[in-house]
Amino acid sequence: MPANPRFRRVVRIGPVQVATYYDGRGREMHTAACTAPRCGFSADYDSRAAAELSARTHRCVAR
């Protein structure tokens, strides 16, 4: 059973949260996830800058 990642350096940019964690292979990864209802956007990146850029440019699709 995979372990739950422990998120560090969590920041919020608009509705998107950006955080850093170690994946199952010990590599440092960065994730951006939208917290808006029914949005569903989330992505993993190798660099913190890429995750923050995607958070800044993310636009939720109105459904």
C-alpha positions as CSV (number, residue, x, y, z in Angstrom):
1,M,0.0,0.0,0.0
2,P,1.5,3.4,-1.0
3,A,2.3,5.9,1.8
4,N,0.5,9.3,1.8
5,P,2.9,12.1,0.9
6,R,3.8,14.7,3.5
7,F,3.4,18.1,1.9
8,R,5.9,20.9,2.7
9,R,6.1,24.5,1.7
10,V,2.4,24.8,1.0
11,V,1.3,28.1,-0.5
12,R,-2.0,29.3,-2.0
13,I,-2.1,31.2,-5.2
14,G,-5.8,32.1,-5.8
15,P,-7.8,28.9,-5.6
16,V,-4.7,26.7,-6.3
17,Q,-2.4,25.2,-3.7
18,V,1.2,24.5,-4.5
19,A,3.2,22.1,-2.3
20,T,6.5,20.2,-2.3
21,Y,6.7,16.5,-1.4
22,Y,9.0,13.4,-1.9
23,D,7.6,10.8,-4.3
24,G,7.9,7.0,-3.7
25,R,11.4,7.0,-5.3
26,G,12.7,9.7,-3.0
27,R,12.7,12.5,-5.6
28,E,11.5,16.0,-4.7
29,M,8.3,16.8,-6.6
30,H,6.0,19.8,-6.7
31,T,2.3,19.7,-7.1
32,A,-0.4,22.3,-8.0
33,A,-4.0,21.5,-7.2
34,C,-7.1,23.7,-7.5
35,T,-9.4,23.7,-4.5
36,A,-12.4,25.1,-6.3
37,P,-15.6,22.9,-6.3
38,R,-15.9,20.7,-9.4
39,C,-12.6,21.9,-11.0
40,G,-10.5,18.8,-10.7
41,F,-7.2,20.5,-11.8
42,S,-4.0,19.0,-10.4
43,A,-0.6,18.4,-11.8
44,D,2.9,17.3,-10.7
45,Y,6.1,19.0,-11.7
46,D,9.8,18.6,-11.3
47,S,10.5,22.2,-10.5
48,R,8.8,24.6,-8.0
49,A,8.8,27.4,-10.6
50,A,6.8,25.3,-13.0
51,A,4.2,24.5,-10.4
52,E,3.8,28.1,-9.3
53,L,3.6,29.2,-12.9
54,S,0.8,26.8,-13.6
55,A,-1.0,28.0,-10.4
56,R,-0.7,31.6,-11.5
57,T,-2.1,30.9,-15.0
58,H,-4.8,28.4,-14.1
59,R,-8.4,29.4,-14.9
60,C,-11.2,27.2,-13.7
61,V,-13.6,26.2,-16.4
62,A,-17.2,27.2,-15.6
63,R,-19.5,24.2,-15.9
